[in-house]
């Protein structure tokens, strides 16, 4: 019989999980299908230590099936207004270079992201709780 080493965990395949409570809530269902898709794509970028370094660029959105920059912007605005995501860095376009906007999932703590020049400091606790997000009041 094999002996299990203490603290050893087999490497699991990555996955994105949405809590049932979130997916069944009225605020989530009020989101457009595009906003739900963008939220899921942002969730799939999250690896447990990069919350605050999630991006949704026009190029990425085309791969996701969002063909219009206006539709992507509306979806991001809906997610920001609903409190589902937080913008951690604004986009910058100039002749000296550019950088994309970065986001964080609001129900996880914001992680330290070295070299990303985040405009929001890392947190130990989430900015919103699942209860905050799922209440339709």
C-alpha positions as CSV (number, residue, x, y, z in Angstrom):
1,X,0.0,0.0,0.0
2,X,1.3,3.4,-0.9
3,X,2.2,5.9,1.8
4,X,0.9,9.4,1.4
5,X,3.3,12.2,2.2
6,X,2.0,14.8,4.5
7,X,1.3,18.1,2.6
8,X,1.6,16.4,-0.8
9,X,-1.2,17.2,-3.3
10,X,-1.4,15.7,-6.7
11,X,-1.4,18.4,-9.4
12,X,-4.9,19.1,-10.3
13,X,-6.0,20.4,-13.7
14,X,-7.1,24.0,-13.7
15,X,-10.8,24.8,-13.5
16,X,-13.1,27.8,-13.1
17,X,-15.8,27.4,-10.5
18,X,-19.0,29.5,-10.1
19,X,-20.9,29.1,-6.9
20,X,-24.5,27.9,-7.4
21,X,-25.7,30.7,-5.2
22,X,-24.1,33.2,-7.6
23,X,-25.3,31.6,-10.9
24,X,-28.9,31.4,-9.6
25,X,-29.1,35.0,-8.2
26,X,-31.3,37.7,-9.8
27,X,-28.3,40.1,-10.2
28,X,-26.4,37.5,-12.2
29,X,-29.4,36.6,-14.3
30,X,-29.9,40.3,-15.0
31,X,-26.5,40.5,-16.8
32,X,-26.5,40.2,-20.5
33,X,-25.2,36.9,-22.0
34,X,-22.1,38.8,-23.2
35,X,-21.4,40.1,-19.7
36,X,-21.8,36.6,-18.3
37,X,-19.4,35.3,-20.9
38,X,-16.8,37.9,-20.2
39,X,-17.1,37.2,-16.4
40,X,-16.5,33.5,-17.1
41,X,-13.5,34.3,-19.3
42,X,-12.0,36.5,-16.6
43,X,-12.7,33.7,-14.1
44,X,-10.8,31.3,-16.3
45,X,-7.7,33.6,-16.2
46,X,-7.7,33.5,-12.4
47,X,-5.1,31.0,-11.1
48,X,-5.4,31.6,-7.3
49,X,-2.7,34.3,-7.1
50,X,-3.3,36.8,-10.0
51,X,-6.5,38.5,-9.0
52,X,-6.0,42.1,-10.2
53,X,-4.0,41.0,-13.3
54,X,-7.0,39.8,-15.3
55,X,-7.5,41.4,-18.7
56,X,-10.2,41.7,-21.4
57,X,-8.7,43.2,-24.5
58,X,-10.4,43.6,-27.9
59,X,-8.1,40.9,-29.3
60,X,-9.1,38.5,-26.5
61,X,-12.7,39.3,-26.9
62,X,-12.7,38.4,-30.6
63,X,-11.5,34.9,-29.6
64,X,-14.3,34.8,-27.1
65,X,-16.9,35.6,-29.8
66,X,-17.4,39.3,-28.9
67,X,-16.8,41.0,-32.2
68,X,-17.6,44.6,-31.4
69,X,-15.4,46.8,-29.0
70,X,-18.7,48.6,-28.0
71,X,-20.3,45.3,-26.9
72,X,-17.2,44.4,-24.9
73,X,-17.1,47.8,-23.3
74,X,-20.8,47.5,-22.4
75,X,-20.3,44.1,-20.8
76,X,-17.4,45.4,-18.8
77,X,-19.4,48.4,-17.7
78,X,-22.3,46.1,-16.6
79,X,-19.9,44.0,-14.6
80,X,-18.2,47.0,-13.0
81,X,-21.6,48.6,-12.2
82,X,-22.9,45.4,-10.7
83,X,-19.8,45.0,-8.5
84,X,-18.8,41.7,-10.1
85,X,-15.4,43.0,-11.1
86,X,-13.1,45.9,-10.1
87,X,-10.8,47.8,-12.4
88,X,-7.3,47.6,-10.9
89,X,-5.5,49.5,-13.6
90,X,-6.7,51.9,-16.3
91,X,-5.7,51.5,-19.9
92,X,-3.2,53.9,-21.4
93,X,-2.6,54.5,-25.1
94,X,0.2,56.9,-26.2
95,X,2.9,57.2,-28.7
96,X,5.3,56.0,-26.0
97,X,3.6,52.7,-25.5
98,X,0.3,51.3,-24.3
99,X,-1.0,49.1,-21.6
100,X,-4.4,47.3,-21.2
101,X,-6.8,47.8,-18.4
102,X,-6.6,45.1,-15.7
103,X,-9.4,43.7,-13.5
104,X,-10.1,41.7,-10.4
105,X,-12.9,39.4,-9.4
106,X,-14.6,41.2,-6.5
107,X,-15.4,38.1,-4.4
108,X,-11.7,37.3,-4.1
109,X,-9.0,39.3,-2.3
110,X,-6.8,41.4,-4.7
111,X,-3.3,39.8,-5.0
112,X,0.1,41.4,-5.1
113,X,1.0,41.7,-8.8
114,X,4.6,42.8,-9.1
115,X,5.5,44.9,-12.1
116,X,1.8,45.5,-13.1
117,X,1.5,49.0,-11.6
118,X,-1.9,48.4,-10.1
119,X,-3.9,51.4,-8.9
120,X,-5.5,49.4,-6.1
121,X,-3.5,47.9,-3.3
122,X,-3.5,44.2,-2.5
123,X,-6.2,43.2,0.0
124,X,-6.4,40.4,2.6
125,X,-10.2,40.1,2.2
126,X,-12.5,40.4,-0.8
127,X,-14.0,43.7,-1.6
128,X,-17.4,42.1,-1.9
129,X,-18.9,39.0,-0.4
130,X,-20.9,36.5,-2.4
131,X,-23.9,37.7,-0.3
132,X,-23.3,41.3,-1.4
133,X,-23.3,40.2,-5.0
134,X,-26.3,37.9,-4.9
135,X,-28.7,40.2,-2.9
136,X,-31.1,41.8,-5.3
137,X,-32.1,44.7,-3.0
